[in-house]
């Protein structure tokens, strides 16, 4: 299972948006093609695969606890 972080500019209302997309068996290039076909108002798309620590919300180094 692959999760992708998508960031883009929505030209219909000139806002920046970002979301997480689950897309198994798709490469980055194909995801961008599909998004642009369905949403021609999207521009400046950035699609990055998420690693396991970003998906789970964990950081590489645990932060110290405040007592």
Secondary structure, 3 states (H helix, E strand, C coil): CCEEEEEEEECCCCEEEEEEEECCCCCHHHHHHHHHHHCCCEEEEEEEECCHHHHHCCCCCCCCCCC
